[in-house]
Amino acid sequence: MTNSDTLRDLLSDLEAALEDHSFALHTARRAALPLQERLAVVRASRASRERLEAAQQALERAAGSAT
């Protein structure tokens, strides 16, 4: 796998994690949901946030090692 392939994979991972977390936040913003359900969605979004943070860190590590 080339550096270009690795970077593309890392960017894809970050994009997918961002989409997942964005969807969770979008869901939590729905005014039609009762407050307790909205809070439950926020609590459940912890996994997507952690995945997003991990993907960002992996990309930063790769970018740091490329310089």
Secondary structure, DSSP 8 states (H G I E B T S, - for coil): --HHHHHHHHHHHHHHHHHHHHHHHHHHT-TTS-HHHHHHHHHHTHHHHHHHHHHHHHHHHHHHHH-
